[in-house]
């Protein structure tokens, strides 16, 4: 019996930075949050990180430094939600 490596999917995030909500007129950021840096796949998180940088070389030119990864479940399904609209979700992409 041979063991087969299964490619894993990862999301890369940072707690550095902040954002403004739509329509904000403040000079101070409104929300401290987690920024999504990108998605990549690999046998392990290090492999996926190297792939992320290979596919997005501009990332090394940004001011982000501390990035962490989370392994994602096998599904790549996306579902969008709205906080303001009566229809609280849109079709999957």
Order of alpha helices (4+ residues) and beta strands (2+ residues): beta-beta-beta-beta-alpha-beta
